[in-house]
């Protein structure tokens, strides 16, 4: 069945996220009005679903964390695939430079250079420097001058001119320009050249290139994949506010949990792919605010659906959001989450692509489309719905239904209390993770546990509201047109 062109247009698809958000809030009201019993069943199902999902995520986080610990105990340097194959593998690490302080960039470069990889001469750090970035060119030039002579690792600086026609002020246009310019300087074996893109505040572990090379070279059909590293927000942990810590830790948990769900796993922030894969996807989007998650779809459709995300247990330590004042930090954190949630625009790209790809099975199209829609739907409205849904029956109930209507809020309250009581699990796991990647003082143990008590409030406000704004903006065509970088503070 061929869809009418309107249903594949931006004019229609841009409305879907907010429409679905409104619908999900009206569903229990409509069901209760039509049949009180059916409405109660829906509410019970919704509450039960989220209870199961919470504990399922705990299981996946724990499983993934144990795997991460086991993997990082291995010494990859004497593996045959490293000894025989890695010597022919070229690494290009793209580091975008915009407004970051010099010492933040310098720490990043130093961590890349101070690795245990036996073939350092095969590594190139590609500084993707924005011409419009305040102080960007001066900082990049100073990095080249200070670090080029310290290691066999090569450092190349490519300055991205401002206002190139057809480009938006986004990260994808900068890093695409950098890699294309660098390709003019040298010849590469596309299938044996691995391109990583990491944020400027990233500090890689000493075994980063060993783990990445081993994973890439030992993966079957390794060209048809993006390789997702493990982000841990530890660099400025002690300086961060409670909500910035919780969101950063939640992001790490999300990545750990998603890595156990291969079909719907998506790349985020720090990842890599072969140059062959990158060229087949036509590099990165020149207009997307969310270049990382969107890169999965570009690559997926370029390979006609024969594509996946491969988890790489190589840790990348990153910064949590930090500004000069508390209010500025709240504002910056809000903007970061709004930028991440702008991935709801993927719907405009994915659905038309699926319609034009007859080789991809319908069942796969359906699963991935439903997951994409529900992922953004639950991001914006899942927690709010869970909070309010237990009180809807009481508003609409008649006298003979009053017992049930009073029972539902009690059950909801009980489940909230039960889930709330289990925050001891993420608080302990977060301590175990952070102890490994940052210093932990005695008072940090107590503070870390207590801050998790605020997660319900944070989920209902700073987590949900940016996603709702993104969907409202998309509906009314008030689009985000610029990649607003998160401010990085000086280390000292």
Secondary structure, 3 states (H helix, E strand, C coil): CCCCHHHHCHHHHHHHHHHHHHHHHHHHHHHHHHCHHHHHHHHHHHHHHHHHHHHHHHHHHHHHHHHHHHHHCCCHHHCHHHHHHHHHCEEEEEEEECCCCHHHHHHHHHHHHCCCCCCHHHEEEEEEEECCCCCHHHHHHHHHHHHCCCCCCEEEEEEECCCCCCCCECHHHHHHHHHHHHHCCCCCCHHHEEEEEECCCCEECCCHHHHHHHHHHHCCCCCCEEEEEEEEECCCHHHCCHHHHHHHHHHHHHHHHHCCCHHHCCCCCCEEEEHHHHHHCCCCCCCCCCHHHHHHHHHHHHCCCCCEEEEEEEEEEECCCCCCCHHHHHHHHHHHHHHHHHHHHHHHHHHHHHHCCCCCCHHHHHHHHHHHHHHHHHHHHHHHHHHHHHHHHHHHCCHHHHHHHHHHHHHHHHHHHHHHHCHHHHHHHHHHHHHHHCCCCHHHHHHHHHHHHHHHHHHHHHHHHHHHHHHHHHHCCCCCCECCCCCCCCCC
